[in-house]
């Protein structure tokens, strides 16, 4: 199987959609001799911040000398971002070989009308890879929800972590913050340790606490006040923690909440016997880069890429722009999914723009550029729709002077398209 064949096969599984539940993943893993067994995990669920918590935690463990897997989703530019080992993408030949192994099992399950979904196939590939590599720890990001997510087939992890909760995927997870919290809390297993980010909803926090108590977990509420911010600019913030100073290449107060979750995870692992020095913490934090999370692609003009796709993500980006880019005229290239909180996203971001170019991200769920333009005109008078994402970016770039700012936002699919386009055309 060639690399392109492997990717095409994996993506072909999208036809089966997202189906919560364990019947298919269990059947798949059973036939593969349960590769998920015998590995140690840090399991992370939540709405906003999973990627930065997972990446920073994995970087620290790698810096401490542990062979560390990192499983995240979605990817921005390269599929292999989803399955990493010690900060590096899974090798193409390994992905091909393991995908072929998984496909042989999936073909049999398809014939039995028990077809695994795309995410279940990817999860199985990751488990096989990390088992084959004999990882010391796997940092495992939940795909959707928690309770019925296919990553939740694992036994009690070293730490279950739940980042900031807000409304997202309501059609699947529930219409109240308590229902959503209950789904996320599904990763809490008997006799473990649970770390929670500071939660804006006291009722959501109560659900997490109660579930941890029912499952006889030690419950730790992260507190960002233990982290002191020394300085900050658009490229990141210098912080201190327990008398150590480090540069966190992620900006915004919400990233201090995320870092506090990571540090609680690390402190818990240290209490469980893992040897993690201050220098490993510093190194891991300073190596953290998250594609399309207020990512600065260019400084003149300032080009920022952000894949935040719900109200909390838009609010965080808006705060960042107001604080660090207030002196620049801002042009937005924005594309969104129809099933997201489009009006709320626009309310936060569109009023900040001098002009807006709307576009249609490369996903069947994407809102059409013209529809998004109509909504955007309630906040900004200069709005141009352009269906093609790369042409939309090029158009916006031609309108921006070197002293101003171009912000690409609203969807990770859009961010991925633009990121690749910039690499190919600008370098």
FENLINFEN-V870390 format. One record per pair of residues at least 24 apart in sequence whose C-alpha atoms are under 7 Angstrom apart, sorted by the first residue. I is the first residue (numbers start at 1). J is the second residue. D is the distance in whole Angstrom. If there is no record, write none. Layout:
i:I j:J d:D
i:I j:J d:D
This chain:
i:1 j:96 d:6
i:1 j:100 d:7
i:2 j:96 d:6
i:3 j:92 d:6
i:3 j:96 d:6
i:6 j:96 d:6
i:6 j:99 d:6
i:10 j:118 d:6
i:11 j:118 d:6
i:13 j:117 d:6
i:13 j:118 d:4
i:14 j:117 d:6
i:14 j:118 d:5
i:16 j:117 d:5
i:17 j:117 d:6
i:18 j:117 d:7
i:20 j:148 d:5
i:20 j:149 d:6
i:21 j:148 d:5
i:21 j:149 d:7
i:21 j:150 d:7
i:22 j:148 d:7
i:22 j:150 d:6
i:24 j:114 d:6
i:24 j:115 d:7
i:24 j:116 d:5
i:25 j:116 d:7
i:25 j:120 d:6
i:25 j:150 d:6
i:28 j:105 d:7
i:28 j:106 d:7
i:29 j:124 d:7
i:31 j:105 d:7
i:35 j:127 d:6
i:35 j:128 d:5
i:35 j:131 d:6
i:36 j:127 d:5
i:36 j:154 d:6
i:39 j:131 d:7
i:39 j:137 d:7
i:40 j:136 d:7
i:40 j:137 d:5
i:40 j:138 d:6
i:40 j:157 d:6
i:40 j:158 d:7
i:41 j:137 d:6
i:41 j:138 d:5
i:41 j:139 d:6
i:41 j:140 d:7
i:41 j:157 d:5
i:41 j:158 d:6
i:42 j:138 d:6
i:42 j:139 d:5
i:42 j:140 d:6
i:42 j:157 d:6
i:42 j:158 d:6
i:42 j:159 d:5
i:42 j:160 d:6
i:43 j:139 d:6
i:43 j:140 d:5
i:43 j:141 d:6
i:43 j:157 d:6
i:43 j:159 d:6
i:43 j:160 d:5
i:43 j:161 d:6
i:44 j:140 d:6
i:44 j:141 d:5
i:44 j:142 d:6
i:44 j:160 d:6
i:44 j:161 d:5
i:44 j:162 d:6
i:45 j:141 d:6
i:45 j:142 d:5
i:45 j:145 d:7
i:45 j:146 d:6
i:45 j:161 d:6
i:45 j:162 d:5
i:45 j:163 d:6
i:45 j:184 d:6
i:46 j:162 d:5
i:46 j:163 d:5
i:46 j:164 d:6
i:46 j:165 d:5
i:46 j:184 d:6
i:47 j:163 d:7
i:47 j:164 d:6
i:47 j:165 d:5
i:47 j:166 d:6
i:47 j:168 d:7
i:48 j:163 d:7
i:48 j:164 d:5
i:48 j:165 d:7
i:49 j:163 d:6
i:49 j:164 d:7
i:49 j:258 d:6
i:50 j:141 d:7
i:50 j:163 d:6
i:52 j:258 d:7
i:52 j:290 d:7
i:53 j:258 d:6
i:53 j:259 d:7
i:53 j:261 d:7
i:53 j:262 d:6
i:54 j:139 d:6
i:54 j:141 d:7
i:55 j:288 d:7
i:56 j:262 d:7
i:56 j:284 d:6
i:56 j:285 d:6
i:56 j:288 d:6
i:57 j:262 d:6
i:58 j:139 d:6
i:59 j:87 d:7
i:59 j:284 d:4
i:59 j:287 d:7
i:59 j:288 d:7
i:60 j:280 d:6
i:60 j:281 d:5
i:60 j:283 d:7
i:60 j:284 d:4
i:60 j:285 d:7
i:62 j:86 d:6
i:63 j:280 d:5
i:63 j:283 d:6
i:63 j:284 d:6
i:64 j:276 d:5
i:64 j:277 d:7
i:64 j:280 d:5
i:66 j:136 d:6
i:67 j:135 d:5
i:67 j:136 d:5
i:67 j:137 d:7
i:68 j:135 d:6
i:68 j:136 d:6
i:68 j:137 d:5
i:68 j:138 d:6
i:69 j:130 d:6
i:69 j:135 d:6
i:69 j:137 d:6
i:69 j:138 d:4
i:69 j:139 d:6
i:70 j:138 d:6
i:70 j:139 d:5
i:70 j:140 d:6
i:71 j:139 d:6
i:71 j:140 d:5
i:71 j:141 d:6
i:72 j:140 d:7
i:72 j:141 d:5
i:73 j:143 d:7
i:76 j:291 d:7
i:76 j:412 d:6
i:76 j:413 d:7
i:76 j:415 d:7
i:76 j:416 d:4
i:77 j:416 d:5
i:77 j:419 d:7
i:77 j:420 d:6
i:83 j:126 d:6
i:98 j:125 d:6
i:99 j:125 d:6
i:120 j:150 d:6
i:123 j:151 d:7
i:145 j:173 d:6
i:145 j:183 d:5
i:145 j:184 d:5
i:146 j:183 d:6
i:146 j:184 d:5
i:146 j:185 d:7
i:146 j:186 d:5
i:146 j:187 d:5
i:147 j:183 d:5
i:147 j:184 d:6
i:147 j:185 d:7
i:147 j:186 d:4
i:147 j:187 d:6
i:152 j:187 d:6
i:156 j:189 d:5
i:156 j:190 d:7
i:156 j:192 d:6
i:157 j:192 d:7
i:158 j:192 d:7
i:158 j:193 d:7
i:159 j:192 d:7
i:159 j:193 d:5
i:159 j:194 d:6
i:159 j:265 d:7
i:160 j:187 d:7
i:160 j:188 d:6
i:160 j:193 d:6
i:160 j:194 d:5
i:160 j:195 d:6
i:161 j:194 d:6
i:161 j:195 d:5
i:161 j:196 d:6
i:162 j:195 d:6
i:162 j:196 d:5
i:162 j:197 d:6
i:163 j:196 d:6
i:163 j:197 d:5
i:164 j:197 d:6
i:164 j:198 d:7
i:164 j:199 d:6
i:165 j:199 d:7
i:177 j:204 d:6
i:178 j:203 d:6
i:178 j:204 d:5
i:178 j:207 d:7
i:181 j:207 d:6
i:181 j:208 d:7
i:182 j:207 d:6
i:185 j:211 d:7
i:188 j:212 d:6
i:189 j:215 d:6
i:190 j:215 d:5
i:190 j:216 d:6
i:190 j:217 d:7
i:191 j:215 d:6
i:191 j:216 d:5
i:191 j:217 d:5
i:192 j:217 d:5
i:192 j:218 d:7
i:193 j:217 d:5
i:193 j:218 d:5
i:193 j:219 d:6
i:194 j:218 d:6
i:194 j:219 d:5
i:194 j:220 d:6
i:195 j:219 d:6
i:195 j:220 d:5
i:195 j:221 d:6
i:195 j:222 d:7
i:195 j:261 d:7
i:195 j:264 d:7
i:195 j:265 d:7
i:196 j:220 d:6
i:196 j:221 d:5
i:196 j:222 d:6
i:196 j:261 d:7
i:197 j:221 d:6
i:197 j:222 d:5
i:197 j:257 d:6
i:197 j:258 d:7
i:197 j:261 d:6
i:198 j:222 d:6
i:198 j:223 d:7
i:198 j:257 d:7
i:222 j:260 d:6
i:222 j:261 d:5
i:222 j:264 d:6
i:223 j:260 d:6
i:224 j:256 d:6
i:224 j:257 d:5
i:224 j:260 d:5
i:233 j:324 d:7
i:234 j:324 d:6
i:246 j:282 d:6
i:246 j:286 d:7
i:247 j:286 d:5
i:248 j:285 d:6
i:248 j:286 d:5
i:249 j:286 d:6
i:249 j:288 d:6
i:249 j:289 d:7
i:252 j:320 d:6
i:292 j:415 d:6
i:300 j:402 d:5
i:300 j:403 d:6
i:301 j:401 d:6
i:301 j:402 d:4
i:301 j:403 d:6
i:301 j:404 d:6
i:301 j:405 d:6
i:302 j:404 d:6
i:302 j:405 d:5
i:302 j:406 d:6
i:303 j:405 d:6
i:303 j:406 d:5
i:303 j:407 d:6
i:304 j:406 d:6
i:304 j:407 d:5
i:304 j:408 d:6
i:305 j:407 d:6
i:305 j:408 d:5
i:305 j:409 d:6
i:305 j:415 d:6
i:306 j:408 d:6
i:306 j:409 d:5
i:306 j:415 d:7
i:307 j:409 d:6
i:307 j:410 d:6
i:307 j:411 d:5
i:307 j:412 d:4
i:307 j:415 d:6
i:308 j:409 d:7
i:308 j:410 d:6
i:308 j:411 d:6
i:309 j:340 d:7
i:309 j:410 d:5
i:309 j:411 d:5
i:310 j:340 d:6
i:310 j:341 d:6
i:310 j:345 d:6
i:311 j:341 d:6
i:311 j:344 d:6
i:311 j:345 d:5
i:314 j:345 d:5
i:314 j:348 d:6
i:314 j:349 d:7
i:315 j:348 d:6
i:318 j:348 d:6
i:318 j:349 d:6
i:328 j:403 d:7
i:328 j:404 d:5
i:328 j:405 d:6
i:329 j:354 d:6
i:329 j:404 d:5
i:329 j:405 d:6
i:330 j:354 d:6
i:330 j:404 d:6
i:330 j:405 d:5
i:330 j:406 d:6
i:330 j:407 d:7
i:331 j:355 d:5
i:331 j:356 d:6
i:331 j:396 d:7
i:331 j:405 d:6
i:331 j:406 d:5
i:331 j:407 d:6
i:332 j:356 d:5
i:332 j:357 d:6
i:332 j:406 d:6
i:332 j:407 d:5
i:332 j:408 d:6
i:333 j:357 d:5
i:333 j:358 d:6
i:333 j:393 d:7
i:333 j:396 d:7
i:333 j:407 d:6
i:333 j:408 d:5
i:333 j:409 d:6
i:334 j:358 d:5
i:334 j:359 d:6
i:334 j:408 d:6
i:334 j:409 d:5
i:334 j:410 d:5
i:335 j:359 d:5
i:335 j:360 d:6
i:335 j:361 d:6
i:335 j:409 d:7
i:335 j:410 d:5
i:335 j:411 d:6
i:335 j:414 d:6
i:336 j:361 d:7
i:336 j:366 d:6
i:336 j:367 d:6
i:336 j:410 d:5
i:336 j:411 d:5
i:337 j:365 d:5
i:337 j:366 d:4
i:337 j:367 d:5
i:338 j:365 d:6
i:338 j:366 d:6
i:338 j:367 d:5
i:346 j:376 d:7
i:350 j:376 d:7
i:350 j:379 d:6
i:350 j:380 d:6
i:351 j:379 d:5
i:351 j:380 d:6
i:353 j:380 d:7
i:355 j:380 d:7
i:355 j:382 d:5
i:355 j:383 d:6
i:356 j:382 d:6
i:356 j:383 d:5
i:356 j:384 d:6
i:357 j:383 d:6
i:357 j:384 d:5
i:357 j:385 d:6
i:357 j:386 d:7
i:357 j:392 d:6
i:357 j:396 d:7
i:358 j:384 d:6
i:358 j:385 d:5
i:358 j:386 d:6
i:359 j:385 d:6
i:359 j:386 d:5
i:359 j:387 d:5
i:359 j:388 d:6
i:359 j:389 d:6
i:359 j:392 d:6
i:360 j:387 d:5
i:360 j:388 d:6
i:360 j:389 d:6
i:361 j:389 d:6
i:361 j:413 d:6
i:361 j:414 d:5
i:362 j:413 d:6
i:389 j:414 d:7
i:389 j:417 d:7
i:390 j:418 d:6
i:390 j:421 d:7
